[in-house]
Structure formats: C-alpha cells, structure tokens
Amino acid sequence: MVSCREEDDKTILTNTSAGSLTVNKTSITLDETIADQAALAFTYTNPGFSPNVSVANTVEFAVPGTNFSPVASQTISMDEKTFSLTHLQLNTILTTLNVAPNVVKPIEIRLKSSVNTTTAYYSNIITVNITGYTPNPDLIYPKINVPGGYAGAAGYADWNPANAPNLFSPTKDDKYKGFIYVTNPNSEYKFTINQDWAGDKGDDGTLTGKLVETGEQNIKAAVKGTYYINVNWAQNTYSSVLANFGVIGDATPTGWNSDTDFVYSPTTKTYVINSIALNNTGVFKFRANDDWIIKFQPESGDETLVSGTAVKSFLSSEGTVTGDPAYKVSQAGNYKIELDLHNSAYYKLTVTKL
C-alpha cells in the first residue's frame, strides 16, 4: 500500500506484526433455547503497521481443509479488542458453511484485517469444535408483518405488527411471500417490518399492486379464505391471490374427482383435515382452488410419509418442485393431515394415523 503526496514522495507501508485471535472455549454445543445469548467470546489484536493505518476487520469461519473457501464472515470493530457471538449467530454460520446439525464439527477461525480493497492480513488460525442444531426458520429468515383487522380471528391480534402473520424471504433478497387466512370478507391489512408501525406500507390507491409508505391505503381481502401474498419490499410491489387448499388423489375416498378441503384452525394456526381414509395403493396431492396452478408436493425422499413425522413441503408455483411427485402412505387407514403454512421458508406437512 502506498500513500502519495507528490510523484516523487512516496511512503511505503510496512507490516510490523501479525494480528492475533484467541477464544474462551475449544468446544461448544449450540442451544436454540438460548439463541440470543453469547456462546463464544473472542479476544484479538490488530496487525501492526508502520506508519499506523486503520484496518477493516472481519472474522472468518471455514471447515478445515477448504482453505477458507467457502467462508462465512462476521464484521467486527477495529477498536473493541473483544467480541462475542451468540448461539444463533454461530448456528447461522454453520448453516452458511453447509455443516450438518447435531454433529460435532471442527471449525477454523481467523481474523482478517483489510487495509484496502485488495490487501488483507491474516491472524493465526484457531479451531473450535462446534455442534449446531437444526435452525428454526422463524429465526433465520428475514420477514415482514401483515397486521390487519382479520388477524384476531386467525389466532393473532388485530392491527398488531408484533402479533401478526408474517411473510418470509427464503432467498433473503427483499422478496417476501406467504399465506394469511381471512375469516370475514372485506377485511383490511397492510405491511410492516421489524414488528412495528415505522415504515409501514399500503396500496397507493390505484389497486394495481403498488405500495407506498406515505398516503397509503389499507389493502382489502374481498372474500373469506386463504390468500397467497408476494411482496417485493425494495420495489414496492405486491400481489395477492386466493388459495384455498384441499387434498385429492386415488388414495382418497373421492379419487381424482373432487377435493377434500382443509379447515383453518386459529388455535394451531394450521390447516387441518381431522380424519380422512387413505389407502396405500394410490397417491395424493394438495392443490388450491380445485385447480393445478398452485399445489404442494414432496421431495423425492419424502414421497412415502411416516405417521407423525413432519416433512418440508414445496409449492410448485414457487419453482421448487422437480417433476410431478405425489404423496403416499405405507399403511391404509384413517389419517389426520396438517399443513403448517405460517413460514414460506419451511412449509410443513404432517400426516398422523388415527
């Protein structure tokens, strides 16, 4: 790095000492029940330079043997000298590195100090054995809130951003999606962020899917039912379509001729069929509005459902389904079916033999 006052007056930057990094534990098991509490505490020193310069610090995490590629990074201050990371932060780092949960995994950690966009200096590498947990999608995916006059009847609270259905961003890119259930026609709602009214958005008054923050109007759900909503928060657009789900297939009593509809439960905030006879020779699917435009389908490994075991389900209209797979059960009998659609980052399906 060179600092120039004149063409013939140049100062050479010399790295006089390496940065260092230490940690208070060599192993830890992460715990979601204390997700916001500190899990590891670090102490660091910046690399030394002559003359003195400022540096931008990040802490890098990687799996041993990868040469820090891929890498997960955490920005820290140049001046604090100590910092801590919570159970949630570390678990998110493991997820970024594609480390399987519930298994001890050594993780290499180092301090990266950058003096410009192209020159960086690295500390010693320390290793911590970390056991992660299966992350709760409600905690790791960005979300916006949908407060409105409908929410109380859906098991939340009316016009309360802190107790309202949420739309999540599975791709973490300011594009939010999800479902709300409306009991009364002409119920109104709008969109908020950070579970507060600051920065709330509503329709611009044209009813053409455009959002504004100032002079906004409440959005109206014209009829009773389930609505599938998409919001682009950055581009201030939204869409809302009716999506009332049912189960259909030759494993059901009515075959491919008609659907057996779900009923929304405000107590569990899920969609439920309390009892339906399923045979083990046919298959079944979940579709909206007695049509095939919106349907829930499985990953190939989850086509045969295990009683009482929840699995992630995928919405075909979101482009997350390959082919046209269907569900089935290994034992014939009466089943309870439950669809949990509260988080679009993890739609959850459970069938339980009665």
C-alpha positions in Angstrom: 0.0 0.0 0.0 1.4 3.4 -0.9 0.4 6.9 0.2 1.5 9.7 -2.3 1.7 13.4 -1.7 3.8 14.0 -4.9 5.1 11.8 -7.7 8.5 11.6 -6.1 7.3 11.5 -2.4 6.0 8.0 -1.6 5.5 6.3 1.8 5.8 2.5 1.9 3.5 0.7 4.4 5.3 -2.0 6.4 3.5 -4.8 8.3 5.4 -4.9 11.6 3.4 -7.5 13.4 0.7 -10.0 12.7 -2.8 -9.9 14.2 -3.8 -12.4 16.7 -7.1 -14.2 17.8 -8.0 -16.2 20.9 -11.2 -17.7 22.1 -12.5 -18.7 25.5 -13.7 -22.3 24.6 -12.3 -25.1 22.4 -15.7 -26.8 22.0 -19.4 -25.9 22.4 -22.8 -27.3 21.7 -25.2 -24.6 20.5 -28.6 -24.3 22.1 -31.6 -22.7 20.3 -33.4 -22.1 23.6 -30.8 -19.5 24.5 -30.2 -18.4 20.9 -29.6 -14.8 21.7 -27.1 -15.4 24.5 -23.3 -15.3 24.0 -21.8 -18.7 23.1 -18.1 -17.8 22.4 -16.0 -14.8 23.5 -13.0 -13.7 21.4 -10.1 -11.5 22.1 -8.0 -10.1 19.2 -5.2 -7.7 18.4 -4.8 -5.8 15.1 -1.8 -6.3 12.9 0.8 -3.6 13.3 1.9 -1.2 10.6 4.5 1.5 10.1 3.2 4.1 9.7 -0.1 3.4 11.6 -3.2 2.9 9.4 -6.8 2.0 10.0 -8.0 -1.5 9.1 -11.4 -3.1 8.4 -11.7 -6.3 10.5 -13.8 -9.4 9.8 -13.6 -12.8 11.4 -13.7 -15.7 9.0 -15.0 -19.2 9.6 -14.4 -22.3 7.5 -14.3 -26.1 7.5 -10.7 -27.4 7.9 -9.1 -28.4 4.6 -11.0 -25.9 2.5 -8.5 -23.0 2.7 -11.4 -20.8 3.7 -13.4 -21.4 0.6 -16.4 -21.4 1.2 -16.1 -18.9 4.0 -18.6 -17.3 6.5 -17.7 -13.8 7.8 -18.6 -11.6 10.7 -17.7 -7.9 10.7 -16.1 -6.6 13.9 -14.7 -3.3 15.1 -11.1 -2.2 14.8 -11.0 -0.8 18.3 -13.0 -3.1 20.7 -10.4 -5.8 21.1 -13.1 -8.3 22.3 -16.4 -9.5 20.9 -18.8 -12.4 21.4 -21.1 -14.4 19.1 -24.4 -15.8 20.1 -25.7 -19.3 19.6 -27.9 -18.1 16.8 -25.1 -16.3 15.0 -22.8 -19.3 15.2 -25.5 -21.7 14.1 -26.3 -19.4 11.1 -22.5 -19.5 10.3 -22.7 -23.4 10.3 -25.7 -23.3 8.0 -23.8 -20.9 5.6 -20.9 -23.5 5.6 -23.4 -26.4 4.9 -22.4 -28.1 8.1 -24.9 -30.7 9.2 -26.7 -30.1 12.5 -26.4 -32.3 15.6 -22.9 -33.5 14.7 -19.6 -32.2 16.2 -17.6 -30.3 13.6 -14.2 -28.6 13.9 -14.4 -25.1 12.5 -11.3 -23.0 11.7 -11.5 -19.3 12.6 -9.1 -16.4 11.8 -9.0 -12.6 11.9 -8.9 -10.8 8.5 -7.7 -7.2 8.6 -8.0 -5.3 5.3 -6.1 -2.0 4.6 -7.8 -1.5 1.2 -10.0 -3.4 -1.2 -7.1 -5.6 -2.4 -4.7 -6.1 0.5 -5.6 -8.1 3.6 -3.5 -9.5 6.5 -4.5 -12.7 8.5 -4.0 -13.7 12.1 -3.3 -17.2 13.4 -6.0 -19.8 12.9 -7.8 -21.2 15.9 -10.1 -24.3 15.9 -13.3 -24.8 17.8 -15.4 -28.0 17.8 -19.0 -26.8 17.3 -22.2 -28.8 17.4 -25.1 -27.0 15.7 -28.8 -27.5 15.8 -31.5 -27.7 13.1 -32.3 -24.0 12.8 -35.8 -22.7 13.4 -36.7 -21.0 10.1 -38.7 -18.4 12.0 -35.4 -17.1 13.4 -33.0 -17.2 10.4 -35.1 -15.9 7.5 -36.0 -12.2 7.1 -39.7 -11.4 7.4 -42.2 -8.6 7.2 -45.5 -8.5 9.0 -49.1 -8.4 7.8 -51.2 -6.6 10.6 -54.9 -6.1 9.9 -58.4 -6.4 11.1 -58.5 -10.1 10.1 -55.7 -11.3 12.3 -57.6 -11.8 15.6 -59.9 -14.4 14.1 -56.8 -16.1 12.7 -55.3 -16.7 16.1 -53.2 -13.5 16.2 -54.2 -9.9 17.3 -56.0 -7.3 15.2 -53.8 -4.5 13.9 -50.7 -5.5 15.9 -47.5 -5.8 13.9 -45.8 -7.7 16.8 -48.6 -10.3 16.8 -49.5 -10.8 13.1 -48.9 -13.3 10.4 -45.5 -12.9 8.6 -44.3 -13.2 5.1 -40.7 -14.6 4.9 -37.9 -14.2 2.4 -36.5 -17.7 1.7 -33.9 -16.2 -0.6 -33.1 -13.3 1.7 -33.4 -10.8 -1.1 -36.2 -8.4 0.0 -38.8 -10.7 -1.8 -41.3 -11.9 0.8 -44.1 -14.5 0.4 -46.6 -16.4 2.4 -50.2 -17.1 3.4 -52.8 -15.3 5.6 -56.3 -16.6 6.5 -59.2 -14.2 6.4 -62.5 -15.0 8.1 -64.6 -12.0 7.2 -65.0 -10.5 3.7 -63.6 -7.0 3.2 -61.1 -7.4 6.0 -58.2 -4.9 5.6 -54.5 -5.2 6.2 -51.1 -3.6 5.3 -47.4 -4.5 5.5 -44.9 -3.6 8.3 -41.3 -4.5 9.1 -39.5 -5.2 12.3 -42.8 -5.8 14.0 -43.5 -2.1 14.3 -45.5 0.6 12.5 -42.5 2.6 11.5 -42.1 2.4 7.7 -45.4 0.6 7.2 -46.6 0.3 3.6 -50.0 0.0 1.9 -51.7 0.3 -1.5 -51.0 3.6 -3.4 -54.8 3.9 -4.1 -54.7 2.5 -7.6 -55.3 -1.1 -6.6 -52.7 -2.2 -9.2 -50.2 -3.9 -6.8 -48.2 -0.8 -6.0 -47.0 0.0 -2.4 -46.3 3.4 -0.9 -45.2 4.5 2.6 -46.8 7.9 2.6 -50.5 8.4 1.9 -51.0 4.6 1.8 -54.4 2.9 1.9 -55.3 -0.4 3.6 -55.4 -3.4 1.3 -58.8 -5.2 1.3 -59.4 -9.0 1.1 -62.7 -9.2 -0.8 -63.8 -12.6 0.3 -63.3 -15.1 3.1 -60.4 -17.6 2.6 -56.7 -18.1 2.4 -54.6 -15.6 0.4 -51.1 -16.2 -1.1 -49.2 -12.9 -1.0 -46.0 -11.9 -2.6 -44.2 -8.6 -1.7 -41.2 -7.0 -3.2 -40.2 -4.7 -0.4 -37.5 -2.9 -2.3 -39.5 -2.3 -5.5 -42.8 -1.5 -3.6 -45.0 -4.1 -5.4 -47.3 -6.8 -4.1 -49.8 -9.4 -5.3 -52.5 -11.4 -3.6 -54.4 -14.4 -4.9 -57.0 -16.7 -3.2 -55.6 -20.1 -2.5 -58.0 -22.5 -0.6 -56.4 -25.9 -0.3 -57.7 -29.5 -0.4 -56.3 -33.0 -0.8 -57.1 -35.0 -4.0 -55.9 -38.4 -5.4 -56.7 -42.0 -5.9 -55.6 -42.7 -2.3 -58.5 -40.6 -1.1 -62.2 -41.6 -0.9 -63.3 -39.4 -3.8 -60.3 -40.2 -6.0 -59.3 -37.7 -8.6 -62.9 -36.4 -9.0 -63.0 -34.0 -6.1 -61.0 -32.4 -3.2 -61.4 -32.8 0.5 -60.9 -29.3 1.8 -58.7 -28.2 4.7 -60.2 -26.2 7.6 -58.1 -23.5 9.2 -57.5 -23.8 13.0 -56.8 -20.4 14.7 -55.7 -22.4 17.8 -52.7 -24.1 16.0 -52.6 -21.6 13.1 -52.5 -24.6 10.7 -54.8 -26.1 8.1 -56.3 -29.4 9.2 -58.3 -32.4 7.9 -59.1 -34.2 11.2 -59.9 -37.5 9.6 -59.7 -38.9 6.1 -59.4 -42.5 4.9 -56.2 -43.1 2.8 -55.3 -46.3 1.0 -51.7 -47.5 0.4 -52.1 -48.3 -3.3 -52.8 -44.8 -4.5 -51.2 -41.3 -4.2 -52.5 -37.9 -3.2 -51.6 -34.2 -3.7 -52.5 -30.9 -2.2 -53.9 -28.2 -4.5 -55.5 -24.8 -4.3 -58.9 -23.7 -5.6 -59.7 -27.2 -7.1 -57.1 -26.5 -9.8 -53.5 -27.4 -10.5 -51.9 -24.0 -10.7 -50.8 -24.0 -7.0 -50.0 -27.3 -5.4 -47.9 -28.7 -2.6 -45.6 -31.6 -3.5 -42.7 -33.6 -1.9 -39.0 -34.0 -2.3 -38.4 -37.5 -3.8 -37.2 -38.8 -0.4 -40.5 -37.7 1.3 -43.0 -39.2 -1.1 -43.9 -42.0 1.3 -44.9 -40.3 4.6 -44.2 -41.6 8.0 -47.1 -41.2 10.5 -46.5 -38.4 12.9 -43.3 -37.2 11.3 -43.3 -33.7 9.8 -41.6 -33.1 6.5 -40.9 -30.0 4.5 -43.3 -29.5 1.6 -42.8 -27.5 -1.6 -45.1 -25.2 -3.5 -45.0 -25.9 -7.3 -45.7 -22.3 -8.2 -42.5 -21.2 -6.5 -40.4 -23.2 -8.8 -39.1 -25.6 -6.0 -40.6 -28.8 -7.4 -38.9 -31.1 -9.9 -41.3 -33.2 -12.0 -44.7 -34.0 -10.7 -44.3 -36.1 -7.5 -47.1 -37.1 -5.2 -47.5 -38.3 -1.6 -48.5 -41.8 -0.4 -48.7 -43.7 2.9 -47.4 -47.2 3.5 -50.4 -48.3 5.7 -54.0 -47.9 4.8 -56.2 -46.3 7.4 -57.7 -43.1 8.7 -55.3 -40.1 9.0 -55.2 -36.6 10.3 -53.5 -34.2 7.9 -52.0 -30.9 8.9 -50.4 -28.2 6.7 -48.4 -25.6 8.5 -48.0 -22.6 6.1 -47.0 -19.9 8.5 -43.4 -19.7 7.2 -42.8 -19.8 3.4 -39.2 -20.8 4.1 -40.4 -24.1 5.6 -43.9 -25.2 4.6 -44.5 -28.2 6.9 -46.8 -31.3 6.3 -47.7 -33.9 8.9 -49.9 -37.0 8.5 -50.8 -39.0 11.6 -52.5 -42.4 11.6 -55.5 -42.4 13.9 
